[in-house]
């Protein structure tokens, strides 16, 4: 039970920190962060599909 409280606090505090610093970042840095997030999603999707096929 306490681990769920800790996970919830980390998510909330992390989102506030990201919202605070997002406006201060350069446009190129924002684009790199967004591209890396979509890259991780794509890699995860490919791994998931390959595990389902095999």
JOMO-V912690 format. One line per field, one symbol per residue. burial: b if it has 24 or more other C-alpha atoms within 12 Angstrom, else e. A space follows every 50 residues. Layout:
burial->???
This chain:
burial->eeeeeeeeeeeeeeeeeeeeeeeeeeeeeeeeeeeeeeeeeeeeeeeeee eeee
